[in-house]
Amino acid sequence: MPAHRLPPTQAPSLESTSTLRNPLPTHTSSAPTVDLFLPSPDPLNCLGEVARRSPGEPPPNPGALRRGPLSSQQLADYLNIMGIDSICIPRSFGAPSINVDWNNLDNPPVAIGRMISIGFEGLDEGAYGWGRGFLVYSTYDFEIGSEYDVFATQEDLQATQSHSMPRTISVDGLDGFIRYFPGLPMDTQAVYITYVFPFDTYYIAAVLALGLYDPAKVSHVILQMEEGRHPDLTSPDVPLFNQLVSSIRFE
């Protein structure tokens, strides 16, 4: 199913922000929080693609784009739609690529609402479908005639706003949450750590696969991860993904 490319708006510039400093705590009134590292400048370790749109400029209309690598301009266009001003991509993750852009803008429409997934070539691994790590933008009303994961609902938005959501995080002044999420069960079942930021009509999720497990044992695996004692939490990708999430600047 084809995805869609957006026409040029403003070309992105490049920034580098990656050396990790001491973690700074996030705070909410009642829910437990998770500390994330904040990035600091270091051009050697991180490629940061920065996209900006002038205030009040309408989102661009889509055009045809199949799954594959994104140019800097295409990435800028997608980040504009997602409401992200800038993001730091660790070099080991590789270049960003489009997984899907399912939307209701085709004629005839292929979906209700919209879901965009941006992956990374260095994390591309067939066993995980969209790769081991990716970003998702989805409207809450999104529907399409195939299986897909839903990483947040409007109930999650309400829980985040009321500070009753477990494992709360704060990035660039915006509240979100971490959730250990079971993928669709097959012979094995993936478990992801998801960093979710719910907005009024859509959510943004940064998703990292931690491993593939026996579906009968996934509930126990998630419990261990929630308690911070599962060995796969020591994957070297986890602190790098924390870095990516912490670097997000929202419009």
C-alpha positions in Angstrom: 0.0 0.0 0.0 1.7 3.3 -1.1 2.6 6.0 1.3 2.6 9.7 0.5 5.2 12.4 -0.1 4.7 16.0 0.8 5.7 18.9 -1.5 8.7 21.1 -0.3 8.1 23.6 2.4 11.2 24.7 4.3 14.4 22.7 4.0 15.7 21.4 7.3 19.0 22.3 8.7 21.3 19.9 10.6 22.1 20.0 14.3 24.0 17.6 16.5 22.9 17.0 20.1 24.0 13.8 21.8 26.5 13.5 24.7 24.5 12.6 27.7 24.6 14.7 30.9 23.2 13.8 34.3 19.5 12.8 34.2 17.1 15.4 35.2 13.9 14.3 37.0 10.4 14.9 35.7 7.6 15.8 38.1 3.9 15.2 38.4 1.6 15.7 41.4 0.7 12.0 42.0 2.0 9.6 39.4 5.5 8.0 39.6 7.9 9.4 37.0 10.7 8.1 34.9 13.9 10.1 34.5 15.2 10.7 30.9 18.5 11.9 29.8 18.7 15.3 28.1 21.1 15.8 25.2 24.0 18.2 25.0 26.0 19.2 21.9 28.4 16.7 20.4 28.6 16.6 16.6 30.5 13.3 16.6 27.7 11.0 18.0 24.4 12.3 16.7 22.9 13.3 13.5 20.0 15.7 14.2 17.5 16.6 11.4 15.8 19.8 12.3 12.6 20.8 10.5 10.7 24.1 11.1 7.5 25.6 9.7 6.7 29.3 9.9 3.8 30.1 12.3 0.4 29.7 10.8 1.6 27.9 7.7 -0.9 25.1 6.8 0.2 21.5 6.6 1.2 20.5 3.1 -0.9 18.2 1.0 0.5 14.7 0.3 1.7 13.1 -2.9 2.8 9.6 -3.7 5.8 8.1 -1.8 6.5 4.4 -1.4 8.2 2.8 1.6 11.9 3.7 1.6 14.5 6.3 2.7 13.4 9.8 3.4 15.2 12.9 2.1 15.9 15.7 4.5 13.0 17.6 3.0 10.6 14.7 3.2 11.5 14.1 6.8 10.9 17.8 7.5 7.5 17.6 5.9 6.5 14.6 8.0 7.8 16.1 11.2 5.7 19.2 10.5 2.6 17.0 10.3 3.6 15.3 13.5 4.0 18.6 15.3 7.8 18.0 15.9 10.1 20.9 15.5 13.4 18.9 15.8 14.7 15.5 16.8 18.1 14.0 17.3 18.7 10.6 15.6 21.8 8.7 16.9 24.1 7.8 14.1 23.9 4.1 14.9 20.1 4.2 14.1 20.9 5.1 10.5 18.8 7.2 8.1 15.1 7.7 8.7 12.7 5.9 6.3 9.0 5.8 5.8 7.2 2.6 6.9 3.6 3.7 6.1 1.4 6.7 5.6 -2.1 5.4 5.8 -4.6 8.2 5.4 -8.0 9.3 4.2 -6.6 11.7 1.5 -6.5 9.2 -1.3 -9.3 8.9 -3.8 -10.9 6.6 -2.8 -9.6 6.8 0.8 -7.6 3.8 2.1 -8.3 4.6 5.8 -10.2 6.6 8.3 -8.0 9.2 9.9 -4.2 8.9 9.5 -1.3 6.9 10.7 2.3 7.6 9.8 5.3 5.4 10.8 8.9 6.5 10.4 11.6 3.9 10.9 15.4 3.9 10.9 17.5 1.9 8.5 20.0 0.8 11.2 17.1 -0.7 13.2 15.4 -2.4 10.3 14.8 -6.0 11.1 12.2 -8.2 9.4 11.1 -10.1 12.4 9.6 -6.8 13.8 7.7 -5.6 10.8 8.4 -1.9 11.0 11.9 -2.6 12.5 13.1 -2.6 16.1 12.6 1.2 16.5 10.2 3.7 14.9 8.1 6.8 15.4 4.3 6.7 15.1 1.8 9.5 14.5 -1.9 8.4 14.7 -5.2 10.1 15.0 -7.5 8.5 17.6 -10.1 7.7 15.0 -7.7 5.9 12.7 -9.0 2.7 11.1 -7.8 0.5 8.2 -8.7 -2.9 7.0 -5.7 -4.8 8.5 -4.1 -5.4 11.8 -2.2 -2.6 13.5 -1.1 -1.6 17.0 -2.8 1.2 18.9 -0.4 2.8 21.3 -2.7 5.3 22.9 -6.4 6.2 23.3 -8.3 9.3 24.4 -8.6 7.6 27.8 -4.8 7.7 28.0 -4.9 11.4 27.2 -7.4 12.0 30.1 -5.2 10.0 32.5 -2.1 11.9 31.5 -3.9 15.2 31.9 -5.2 14.2 35.4 -1.7 13.0 36.4 -3.1 9.5 37.2 -1.0 7.7 34.4 1.8 5.4 35.7 5.4 6.0 34.5 4.9 9.6 33.5 7.6 11.4 31.6 8.0 15.0 30.5 9.9 16.1 27.4 10.1 19.7 26.2 7.5 20.7 28.8 4.9 18.1 27.5 3.6 15.2 29.6 3.6 11.7 28.3 4.1 8.2 29.6 6.1 5.0 29.2 4.3 1.7 28.6 5.6 -1.8 27.9 3.5 -2.9 25.0 2.8 -6.4 23.7 2.9 -6.7 19.9 0.6 -8.9 17.9 1.0 -12.6 18.9 2.4 -15.0 16.3 4.9 -17.9 16.9 6.7 -15.4 19.0 5.5 -12.0 20.4 7.4 -8.8 20.6 7.4 -6.6 23.6 8.1 -2.9 23.1 9.0 0.0 25.3 6.8 2.9 24.1 7.2 6.6 24.9 3.8 8.1 24.2 2.7 11.8 24.0 -1.1 12.2 23.7 -2.6 15.3 22.2 -6.3 16.3 21.8 -6.9 14.5 18.5 -3.8 12.4 17.9 -0.8 10.9 19.7 3.0 10.5 19.0 4.7 7.3 20.1 8.4 6.4 20.0 8.6 2.6 19.9 11.6 0.3 20.6 11.4 -3.5 20.5 13.1 -5.1 23.5 12.8 -8.7 22.3 10.7 -11.6 21.0 9.2 -13.9 23.5 7.0 -17.0 24.0 3.4 -15.5 23.9 2.5 -17.6 27.0 5.3 -15.8 28.9 4.7 -12.2 27.7 2.7 -11.1 30.7 5.5 -12.2 33.0 8.1 -10.5 30.8 6.1 -7.2 30.9 5.8 -7.4 34.7 9.6 -7.9 35.0 10.2 -4.9 32.8 7.8 -2.7 34.7 9.7 -3.7 37.9 13.0 -2.8 36.1 14.5 -6.3 36.5 14.3 -7.8 33.0 17.8 -8.4 31.4 16.7 -7.0 28.0 16.3 -3.6 29.6 20.2 -3.4 29.5 20.2 -3.4 25.6 22.5 -0.7 24.4 19.6 0.6 22.2 17.6 1.7 25.3 19.8 4.6 26.4 20.2 5.7 22.8 16.4 5.6 22.4 16.0 7.6 25.6 18.4 10.1 24.0 16.2 10.3 20.9 13.0 10.8 22.9 14.6 13.4 25.2 15.8 15.4 22.2 12.3 15.9 20.7 11.3 19.5 20.5 7.6 20.0 19.8 6.2 23.0 17.8 
